[in-house]
Amino acid sequence: MFGLSELAIILVVVIAVIGVKKLPELTRSAGKAARILKAEARAAKDEETGTAPAPKVVRGEVVPPGTGTTPPGARATGSPDHP
């Protein structure tokens, strides 16, 4: 019968054959995840040492209700639920 090492080799070969189409996508997403993890670790380290840059302030404007502007993706008041 098969041992554990033979089953592991067969499993790796089957995964490689089946997953060859998705391999570029998998490596791309793994790279993105690694970059995000690295950036978060660096930010946490900077917070600990107190060398983090000052947060950037973005000024916005207040739009009074009833001016006729609706944000993208939002439904206007009084619009039906179904088009």
N, C-alpha and C positions, 0 to 999 in steps of 0.2 A: 504494500500500500504506500501512499505518499506520506512523507514526513512534513514537518512544519516548514522547513526551508523550501521544499519543492512547491508547496502550496503558495508560499509567499511569492516565489518567482512567477508562477502561473498567474497569480493575481496581478502582479505588476505588469506583465505582458498584456493581459486582457484590458487593464485600465489604459495602458498606452495605446492599444489598438482602437479602443472605443473612444477615448478622449482626445485623439490626435486633432480633431476638428476644433475642439474648444481650448486647446493648449495655449494659443496666443492670447486669447481672452483671459485665461486664468493667470498667465504670467503678467499681463498688463495690470490686472486688478491686484495681484500680489505686490507688484511694484508700487502702486498707488498706496496700498495699505502700509507698506514699509515706510514710504515717505511721510505719510500722515503720522505714523507712530513716532518716527524720528523727530518731526517738528513738535509734536506734543511733549515728548521727553525733554527736548531742548527748552521749550517754554516753561515747563515745570521746574527745570533746573535754574532757569533765569529768575523765576519767581522766588525760589529759595534763597538765592544769593542776592537778590535785590537789584539785579542788573537789567531787568526787563524794561523795554522802552515804554514811554508814557503812552497810554491809550489814545488813539486818534478819535477826535470828536467830529462827528458829522452833523451839521445843522440841518434841520428839516423845517418845513413850514406847516402851519395848521390851516386846514381848509374848513371853513364853517359849514355845517350841515345845510343841505338844500341848495348848494351852489350848482348842482347839475353834474358834478364830476363823480364818476364811479371808478374805483380802482380796478385794474385788470383782473378778471376772474371772479369779481363780485357781481351779484345780481343787484339791479336797481330796485329801489323801494317800489312795491306795488306790482312787480313783474310776476307772472305766473310761475309755478314750480316746474311745469312742463311746457316746452316750446310748442 
